[in-house]
Amino acid sequence: MTGVPLRTAAVAVAALAALGIAREAFFHLVSEPVWRLSPPRAEERYLAVRAALPPAGRVGYLSDEPVSVQPGAFESDEWGTWLYQRAQYALAPLVLVVGDATTEVVLVNVKDPARLDAVALSHGLRVERRFEGGRVAVLRR
């Protein structure tokens, strides 16, 4: 039995690699260029918020939407968990503790800005600063 010549196999692998690189370049540069994606990056959304929070440590986290805290319990359409994960990513190394309103500073992330004051009042907190049109806020006692 004879196999495929080494040179032929190398040319085939190189051609497939070039095709894969061209495909990725098309998707990233033409089809869905990063600079035209509509939602802001998490880091940009929380840039002003970061300045109002401590640089490290624990901060309470509240929301008007449920947040899954069990691994594997996240469903792709669960808005509250998505908001929490974006905030935690953008504000690291700060640790956001879901449901904890006892810390000195509490971050609130709401889907409906009209609910912000109700969330603060229900935990005995006052709104110190609002961001993102009232969707994100820093609360204190």
N, CA and C atoms as an extended XYZ file, in Angstrom:
423
Properties=species:S:1:pos:R:3:atomname:S:1:resname:S:1:resid:I:1 pbc="F F F"
N         0.822       -1.180        0.000 N   MET     1
C         0.000        0.000        0.000 CA  MET     1
C         0.869        1.247        0.000 C   MET     1
N         0.487        2.147       -0.814 N   THR     2
C         1.211        3.403       -0.852 CA  THR     2
C         0.297        4.508       -0.348 C   THR     2
N         0.872        5.461        0.342 N   GLY     3
C         0.101        6.567        0.894 CA  GLY     3
C         0.199        7.797        0.011 C   GLY     3
N        -0.372        8.838        0.481 N   VAL     4
C        -0.317       10.121       -0.217 CA  VAL     4
C         1.100       10.666       -0.070 C   VAL     4
N         1.656       11.151       -1.144 N   PRO     5
C         3.002       11.718       -1.038 CA  PRO     5
C         3.017       12.865       -0.024 C   PRO     5
N         4.093       12.983        0.699 N   LEU     6
C         4.232       13.983        1.748 CA  LEU     6
C         4.032       15.399        1.212 C   LEU     6
N         4.566       15.653        0.049 N   ARG     7
C         4.447       16.987       -0.549 CA  ARG     7
C         2.977       17.306       -0.851 C   ARG     7
N         2.221       16.362       -1.356 N   THR     8
C         0.802       16.563       -1.666 CA  THR     8
C         0.014       16.822       -0.384 C   THR     8
N         0.300       16.074        0.668 N   ALA     9
C        -0.378       16.273        1.948 CA  ALA     9
C        -0.064       17.645        2.522 C   ALA     9
N         1.181       18.088        2.429 N   ALA    10
C         1.580       19.393        2.938 CA  ALA    10
C         0.873       20.509        2.180 C   ALA    10
N         0.749       20.372        0.875 N   VAL    11
C         0.056       21.379        0.067 CA  VAL    11
C        -1.425       21.417        0.455 C   VAL    11
N        -2.044       20.274        0.673 N   ALA    12
C        -3.459       20.222        1.059 CA  ALA    12
C        -3.673       20.876        2.424 C   ALA    12
N        -2.807       20.590        3.379 N   VAL    13
C        -2.916       21.189        4.718 CA  VAL    13
C        -2.724       22.702        4.636 C   VAL    13
N        -1.758       23.154        3.861 N   ALA    14
C        -1.519       24.594        3.705 CA  ALA    14
C        -2.717       25.276        3.051 C   ALA    14
N        -3.322       24.640        2.058 N   ALA    15
C        -4.491       25.215        1.388 CA  ALA    15
C        -5.673       25.311        2.354 C   ALA    15
N        -5.893       24.282        3.155 N   LEU    16
C        -6.983       24.318        4.140 CA  LEU    16
C        -6.731       25.379        5.207 C   LEU    16
N        -5.497       25.536        5.640 N   ALA    17
C        -5.159       26.566        6.631 CA  ALA    17
C        -5.403       27.962        6.051 C   ALA    17
N        -5.002       28.177        4.804 N   ALA    18
C        -5.227       29.477        4.159 CA  ALA    18
C        -6.719       29.746        4.014 C   ALA    18
N        -7.495       28.743        3.684 N   LEU    19
C        -8.945       28.892        3.576 CA  LEU    19
C        -9.553       29.259        4.939 C   LEU    19
N        -9.094       28.617        5.997 N   GLY    20
C        -9.588       28.917        7.343 CA  GLY    20
C        -9.245       30.338        7.773 C   GLY    20
N        -8.037       30.774        7.490 N   ILE    21
C        -7.619       32.142        7.831 CA  ILE    21
C        -8.453       33.148        7.038 C   ILE    21
N        -8.684       32.877        5.767 N   ALA    22
C        -9.494       33.785        4.942 CA  ALA    22
C       -10.930       33.853        5.465 C   ALA    22
N       -11.470       32.731        5.893 N   ARG    23
C       -12.829       32.696        6.445 CA  ARG    23
C       -12.915       33.541        7.715 C   ARG    23
N       -11.978       33.380        8.631 N   GLU    24
C       -11.977       34.152        9.875 CA  GLU    24
C       -11.799       35.640        9.599 C   GLU    24
N       -10.922       35.971        8.670 N   ALA    25
C       -10.715       37.379        8.314 CA  ALA    25
C       -11.996       37.975        7.742 C   ALA    25
N       -12.712       37.229        6.912 N   PHE    26
C       -13.974       37.717        6.353 CA  PHE    26
C       -14.979       37.999        7.465 C   PHE    26
N       -15.143       37.085        8.404 N   PHE    27
C       -16.132       37.277        9.473 CA  PHE    27
C       -15.756       38.440       10.383 C   PHE    27
N       -14.483       38.571       10.741 N   HIS    28
C       -14.070       39.611       11.680 CA  HIS    28
C       -13.906       40.990       11.046 C   HIS    28
N       -13.601       41.043        9.776 N   LEU    29
C       -13.332       42.327        9.134 CA  LEU    29
C       -14.446       42.810        8.205 C   LEU    29
N       -15.224       41.885        7.631 N   VAL    30
C       -16.236       42.272        6.652 CA  VAL    30
C       -17.651       42.008        7.166 C   VAL    30
N       -17.923       40.790        7.542 N   SER    31
C       -19.277       40.405        7.926 CA  SER    31
C       -19.738       41.035        9.239 C   SER    31
N       -18.919       40.933       10.285 N   GLU    32
C       -19.251       41.488       11.602 CA  GLU    32
C       -18.039       42.187       12.193 C   GLU    32
N       -17.677       43.338       11.645 N   PRO    33
C       -16.500       44.019       12.192 CA  PRO    33
C       -16.744       44.470       13.628 C   PRO    33
N       -15.765       44.283       14.459 N   VAL    34
C       -15.873       44.578       15.881 CA  VAL    34
C       -16.250       46.034       16.116 C   VAL    34
N       -15.708       46.947       15.321 N   TRP    35
C       -15.962       48.359       15.551 CA  TRP    35
C       -17.392       48.776       15.228 C   TRP    35
N       -18.202       47.904       14.620 N   ARG    36
C       -19.586       48.251       14.329 CA  ARG    36
C       -20.589       47.477       15.166 C   ARG    36
N       -20.138       46.728       16.137 N   LEU    37
C       -21.071       46.006       16.997 CA  LEU    37
C       -21.848       47.019       17.819 C   LEU    37
N       -23.161       46.853       17.907 N   SER    38
C       -24.003       47.865       18.542 CA  SER    38
C       -23.883       47.947       20.060 C   SER    38
N       -23.925       46.845       20.811 N   PRO    39
C       -23.832       47.035       22.261 CA  PRO    39
C       -22.425       47.437       22.677 C   PRO    39
N       -22.320       48.358       23.641 N   PRO    40
C       -20.979       48.743       24.090 CA  PRO    40
C       -20.301       47.590       24.820 C   PRO    40
N       -19.010       47.577       24.770 N   ARG    41
C       -18.267       46.565       25.505 CA  ARG    41
C       -18.496       46.776       26.987 C   ARG    41
N       -18.471       45.713       27.748 N   ALA    42
C       -18.732       45.802       29.185 CA  ALA    42
C       -17.772       46.770       29.866 C   ALA    42
N       -16.511       46.770       29.440 N   GLU    43
C       -15.529       47.654       30.064 CA  GLU    43
C       -15.893       49.120       29.858 C   GLU    43
N       -16.425       49.447       28.685 N   GLU    44
C       -16.798       50.829       28.388 CA  GLU    44
C       -18.044       51.242       29.166 C   GLU    44
N       -19.004       50.332       29.282 N   ARG    45
C       -20.247       50.650       29.987 CA  ARG    45
C       -19.986       50.961       31.460 C   ARG    45
N       -19.052       50.275       32.061 N   TYR    46
C       -18.793       50.428       33.488 CA  TYR    46
C       -17.579       51.302       33.802 C   TYR    46
N       -17.055       52.019       32.810 N   LEU    47
C       -15.883       52.857       33.027 CA  LEU    47
C       -16.151       53.946       34.064 C   LEU    47
N       -17.247       54.669       33.939 N   ALA    48
C       -17.581       55.719       34.907 CA  ALA    48
C       -17.963       55.118       36.255 C   ALA    48
N       -18.599       53.954       36.227 N   VAL    49
C       -19.013       53.277       37.463 CA  VAL    49
C       -17.777       52.881       38.265 C   VAL    49
N       -16.763       52.380       37.580 N   ARG    50
C       -15.533       51.939       38.249 CA  ARG    50
C       -14.930       53.057       39.096 C   ARG    50
N       -14.992       54.287       38.609 N   ALA    51
C       -14.421       55.416       39.338 CA  ALA    51
C       -15.168       55.688       40.646 C   ALA    51
N       -16.433       55.274       40.738 N   ALA    52
C       -17.240       55.507       41.944 CA  ALA    52
C       -17.177       54.341       42.929 C   ALA    52
N       -16.463       53.283       42.575 N   LEU    53
C       -16.366       52.089       43.416 CA  LEU    53
C       -14.952       51.939       43.968 C   LEU    53
N       -14.801       51.182       45.050 N   PRO    54
C       -13.436       50.923       45.538 CA  PRO    54
C       -12.644       50.136       44.493 C   PRO    54
N       -11.322       50.226       44.513 N   PRO    55
C       -10.522       49.532       43.505 CA  PRO    55
C       -10.514       48.009       43.654 C   PRO    55
N       -10.763       47.511       44.851 N   ALA    56
C       -10.768       46.062       45.092 CA  ALA    56
C       -11.648       45.775       46.298 C   ALA    56
N       -11.867       44.506       46.559 N   GLY    57
C       -12.673       44.105       47.703 CA  GLY    57
C       -14.037       43.589       47.283 C   GLY    57
N       -14.967       43.633       48.235 N   ARG    58
C       -16.324       43.118       47.998 CA  ARG    58
C       -17.319       44.271       47.942 C   ARG    58
N       -18.228       44.170       46.994 N   VAL    59
C       -19.297       45.150       46.830 CA  VAL    59
C       -20.595       44.371       46.669 C   VAL    59
N       -21.640       44.809       47.361 N   GLY    60
C       -22.935       44.164       47.202 CA  GLY    60
C       -23.479       44.384       45.800 C   GLY    60
N       -24.343       43.472       45.359 N   TYR    61
C       -24.930       43.576       44.023 CA  TYR    61
C       -26.408       43.271       44.108 C   TYR    61
N       -27.232       44.192       43.613 N   LEU    62
C       -28.680       44.016       43.584 CA  LEU    62
C       -29.189       44.258       42.172 C   LEU    62
N       -30.342       43.681       41.874 N   SER    63
C       -30.960       43.869       40.565 CA  SER    63
C       -32.466       43.717       40.685 C   SER    63
N       -33.177       44.199       39.696 N   ASP    64
C       -34.618       44.004       39.644 CA  ASP    64
C       -34.977       42.722       38.900 C   ASP    64
N       -33.975       42.019       38.416 N   GLU    65
C       -34.144       40.764       37.694 CA  GLU    65
C       -33.451       39.642       38.474 C   GLU    65
N       -33.969       38.422       38.427 N   PRO    66
C       -33.314       37.320       39.149 CA  PRO    66
C       -31.934       37.002       38.570 C   PRO    66
N       -31.019       36.636       39.455 N   VAL    67
C       -29.657       36.270       39.066 CA  VAL    67
C       -29.405       34.839       39.512 C   VAL    67
N       -29.019       33.974       38.589 N   SER    68
C       -28.700       32.588       38.930 CA  SER    68
C       -27.336       32.535       39.593 C   SER    68
N       -27.259       31.913       40.753 N   VAL    69
C       -25.982       31.789       41.451 CA  VAL    69
C       -25.500       30.343       41.489 C   VAL    69
N       -26.298       29.425       40.964 N   GLN    70
C       -25.901       28.021       40.901 CA  GLN    70
C       -25.210       27.739       39.574 C   GLN    70
N       -24.038       27.099       39.597 N   PRO    71
C       -23.374       26.762       38.332 CA  PRO    71
C       -24.277       25.882       37.473 C   PRO    71
N       -24.350       26.200       36.207 N   GLY    72
C       -25.159       25.418       35.283 CA  GLY    72
C       -26.630       25.796       35.279 C   GLY    72
N       -27.061       26.689       36.179 N   ALA    73
C       -28.473       27.064       36.234 CA  ALA    73
C       -28.786       28.216       35.290 C   ALA    73
N       -27.773       28.781       34.673 N   PHE    74
C       -27.968       29.930       33.788 CA  PHE    74
C       -28.697       29.509       32.526 C   PHE    74
N       -29.713       30.264       32.178 N   GLU    75
C       -30.407       30.076       30.916 CA  GLU    75
C       -30.067       31.266       30.033 C   GLU    75
N       -29.926       31.039       28.750 N   SER    76
C       -29.444       32.091       27.855 CA  SER    76
C       -30.358       33.305       27.816 C   SER    76
N       -31.646       33.159       28.170 N   ASP    77
C       -32.543       34.301       28.110 CA  ASP    77
C       -32.725       34.975       29.472 C   ASP    77
N       -31.934       34.616       30.441 N   GLU    78
C       -32.064       35.194       31.775 CA  GLU    78
C       -31.299       36.512       31.846 C   GLU    78
N       -32.034       37.600       31.770 N   TRP    79
C       -31.459       38.935       31.680 CA  TRP    79
C       -30.647       39.308       32.911 C   TRP    79
N       -31.154       39.027       34.112 N   GLY    80
C       -30.466       39.398       35.344 CA  GLY    80
C       -29.087       38.774       35.466 C   GLY    80
N       -28.974       37.517       35.097 N   THR    81
C       -27.682       36.835       35.163 CA  THR    81
C       -26.723       37.413       34.136 C   THR    81
N       -27.222       37.751       32.972 N   TRP    82
C       -26.392       38.352       31.940 CA  TRP    82
C       -25.857       39.705       32.413 C   TRP    82
N       -26.720       40.536       33.015 N   LEU    83
C       -26.284       41.832       33.538 CA  LEU    83
C       -25.197       41.651       34.600 C   LEU    83
N       -25.427       40.701       35.505 N   TYR    84
C       -24.456       40.449       36.581 CA  TYR    84
C       -23.104       40.007       36.011 C   TYR    84
N       -23.121       39.075       35.082 N   GLN    85
C       -21.874       38.560       34.534 CA  GLN    85
C       -21.078       39.644       33.813 C   GLN    85
N       -21.752       40.511       33.072 N   ARG    86
C       -21.064       41.616       32.395 CA  ARG    86
C       -20.452       42.577       33.406 C   ARG    86
N       -21.206       42.888       34.461 N   ALA    87
C       -20.695       43.806       35.482 CA  ALA    87
C       -19.497       43.188       36.203 C   ALA    87
N       -19.596       41.914       36.565 N   GLN    88
C       -18.496       41.254       37.274 CA  GLN    88
C       -17.245       41.222       36.408 C   GLN    88
N       -17.413       40.935       35.140 N   TYR    89
C       -16.278       40.906       34.213 CA  TYR    89
C       -15.621       42.282       34.110 C   TYR    89
N       -16.449       43.320       33.920 N   ALA    90
C       -15.921       44.664       33.698 CA  ALA    90
C       -15.283       45.263       34.949 C   ALA    90
N       -15.753       44.874       36.123 N   LEU    91
C       -15.289       45.500       37.359 CA  LEU    91
C       -14.258       44.683       38.134 C   LEU    91
N       -13.853       43.533       37.597 N   ALA    92
C       -12.838       42.725       38.266 CA  ALA    92
C       -11.579       43.556       38.456 C   ALA    92
N       -10.876       43.425       39.554 N   PRO    93
C       -10.879       42.392       40.579 CA  PRO    93
C       -11.902       42.608       41.690 C   PRO    93
N       -12.757       43.588       41.558 N   LEU    94
C       -13.827       43.783       42.528 CA  LEU    94
C       -14.724       42.552       42.512 C   LEU    94
N       -15.173       42.105       43.668 N   VAL    95
C       -16.065       40.951       43.745 CA  VAL    95
C       -17.474       41.460       44.026 C   VAL    95
N       -18.400       41.168       43.120 N   LEU    96
C       -19.792       41.564       43.292 CA  LEU    96
C       -20.536       40.419       43.962 C   LEU    96
N       -21.109       40.684       45.146 N   VAL    97
C       -21.789       39.653       45.921 CA  VAL    97
C       -23.290       39.814       45.712 C   VAL    97
N       -23.876       38.866       44.997 N   VAL    98
C       -25.297       38.925       44.646 CA  VAL    98
C       -26.169       38.892       45.898 C   VAL    98
N       -27.097       39.848       45.970 N   GLY    99
C       -28.069       39.891       47.055 CA  GLY    99
C       -27.565       40.480       48.356 C   GLY    99
N       -26.318       40.908       48.417 N   ASP   100
C       -25.751       41.446       49.658 CA  ASP   100
C       -25.892       42.966       49.684 C   ASP   100
N       -26.718       43.473       50.588 N   ALA   101
C       -26.909       44.916       50.730 CA  ALA   101
C       -26.257       45.431       51.999 C   ALA   101
N       -25.392       44.611       52.617 N   THR   102
C       -24.763       45.001       53.882 CA  THR   102
C       -23.369       45.593       53.704 C   THR   102
N       -22.843       45.567       52.496 N   THR   103
C       -21.517       46.132       52.266 CA  THR   103
C       -21.604       47.656       52.271 C   THR   103
N       -20.457       48.300       52.402 N   GLU   104
C       -20.428       49.770       52.447 CA  GLU   104
C       -20.976       50.376       51.152 C   GLU   104
N       -20.635       49.767       50.034 N   VAL   105
C       -21.090       50.222       48.720 CA  VAL   105
C       -21.849       49.077       48.071 C   VAL   105
N       -22.963       49.405       47.421 N   VAL   106
C       -23.763       48.405       46.725 CA  VAL   106
C       -23.977       48.878       45.292 C   VAL   106
N       -23.746       47.981       44.339 N   LEU   107
C       -23.984       48.278       42.932 CA  LEU   107
C       -25.352       47.724       42.558 C   LEU   107
N       -26.152       48.538       41.877 N   VAL   108
C       -27.462       48.093       41.400 CA  VAL   108
C       -27.446       48.144       39.888 C   VAL   108
N       -27.958       47.085       39.283 N   ASN   109
C       -28.037       46.958       37.841 CA  ASN   109
C       -29.470       46.579       37.528 C   ASN   109
N       -30.255       47.483       36.957 N   VAL   110
C       -31.670       47.201       36.707 CA  VAL   110
C       -31.974       47.225       35.222 C   VAL   110
N       -32.946       46.429       34.854 N   LYS   111
C       -33.408       46.416       33.468 CA  LYS   111
C       -34.326       47.612       33.230 C   LYS   111
N       -35.140       47.935       34.233 N   ASP   112
C       -36.088       49.042       34.148 CA  ASP   112
C       -35.637       50.166       35.084 C   ASP   112
N       -35.178       51.311       34.558 N   PRO   113
C       -34.702       52.397       35.415 CA  PRO   113
C       -35.755       52.909       36.403 C   PRO   113
N       -37.027       52.728       36.107 N   ALA   114
C       -38.094       53.173       37.012 CA  ALA   114
C       -38.093       52.374       38.317 C   ALA   114
N       -37.485       51.219       38.322 N   ARG   115
C       -37.439       50.364       39.520 CA  ARG   115
C       -36.263       50.676       40.449 C   ARG   115
N       -35.347       51.492       40.020 N   LEU   116
C       -34.125       51.742       40.786 CA  LEU   116
C       -34.414       52.233       42.202 C   LEU   116
N       -35.243       53.257       42.336 N   ASP   117
C       -35.534       53.803       43.670 CA  ASP   117
C       -36.222       52.777       44.566 C   ASP   117
N       -37.095       51.955       43.999 N   ALA   118
C       -37.779       50.919       44.783 CA  ALA   118
C       -36.790       49.873       45.291 C   ALA   118
N       -35.833       49.489       44.463 N   VAL   119
C       -34.811       48.522       44.889 CA  VAL   119
C       -33.989       49.115       46.027 C   VAL   119
N       -33.601       50.369       45.907 N   ALA   120
C       -32.813       51.026       46.958 CA  ALA   120
C       -33.607       51.110       48.255 C   ALA   120
N       -34.850       51.559       48.190 N   LEU   121
C       -35.686       51.693       49.391 CA  LEU   121
C       -35.942       50.360       50.071 C   LEU   121
N       -36.148       49.323       49.283 N   SER   122
C       -36.445       48.012       49.873 CA  SER   122
C       -35.272       47.458       50.681 C   SER   122
N       -34.077       47.967       50.460 N   HIS   123
C       -32.889       47.528       51.208 CA  HIS   123
C       -32.370       48.605       52.157 C   HIS   123
N       -33.128       49.684       52.316 N   GLY   124
C       -32.734       50.755       53.230 CA  GLY   124
C       -31.511       51.520       52.773 C   GLY   124
N       -31.342       51.665       51.467 N   LEU   125
C       -30.178       52.341       50.906 CA  LEU   125
C       -30.609       53.593       50.154 C   LEU   125
N       -29.662       54.487       49.920 N   ARG   126
C       -29.944       55.691       49.136 CA  ARG   126
C       -29.080       55.658       47.869 C   ARG   126
N       -29.608       56.229       46.816 N   VAL   127
C       -28.883       56.296       45.546 CA  VAL   127
C       -27.848       57.407       45.647 C   VAL   127
N       -26.585       57.048       45.476 N   GLU   128
C       -25.510       58.036       45.503 CA  GLU   128
C       -25.238       58.597       44.116 C   GLU   128
N       -25.125       57.710       43.125 N   ARG   129
C       -24.876       58.128       41.740 CA  ARG   129
C       -25.588       57.193       40.788 C   ARG   129
N       -26.090       57.776       39.706 N   ARG   130
C       -26.759       57.010       38.645 CA  ARG   130
C       -25.898       57.041       37.387 C   ARG   130
N       -25.942       55.934       36.654 N   PHE   131
C       -25.201       55.808       35.401 CA  PHE   131
C       -26.107       55.157       34.363 C   PHE   131
N       -25.722       55.275       33.122 N   GLU   132
C       -26.426       54.593       32.032 CA  GLU   132
C       -27.925       54.886       32.032 C   GLU   132
N       -28.275       56.139       32.217 N   GLY   133
C       -29.690       56.513       32.197 CA  GLY   133
C       -30.496       55.945       33.351 C   GLY   133
N       -29.830       55.665       34.470 N   GLY   134
C       -30.505       55.122       35.645 CA  GLY   134
C       -30.574       53.612       35.685 C   GLY   134
N       -29.929       52.939       34.743 N   ARG   135
C       -29.929       51.469       34.747 CA  ARG   135
C       -28.875       50.899       35.706 C   ARG   135
N       -27.860       51.680       36.000 N   VAL   136
C       -26.794       51.276       36.915 CA  VAL   136
C       -26.652       52.373       37.943 C   VAL   136
N       -26.470       51.980       39.211 N   ALA   137
C       -26.323       52.990       40.268 CA  ALA   137
C       -25.434       52.461       41.385 C   ALA   137
N       -24.847       53.400       42.097 N   VAL   138
C       -24.074       53.084       43.299 CA  VAL   138
C       -24.927       53.536       44.478 C   VAL   138
N       -25.147       52.622       45.425 N   LEU   139
C       -25.958       52.901       46.606 CA  LEU   139
C       -25.091       52.862       47.858 C   LEU   139
N       -25.523       53.608       48.846 N   ARG   140
C       -24.865       53.593       50.174 CA  ARG   140
C       -25.945       53.671       51.233 C   ARG   140
N       -25.553       53.392       52.477 N   ARG   141
C       -26.485       53.505       53.629 CA  ARG   141
C       -26.807       54.927       53.899 C   ARG   141
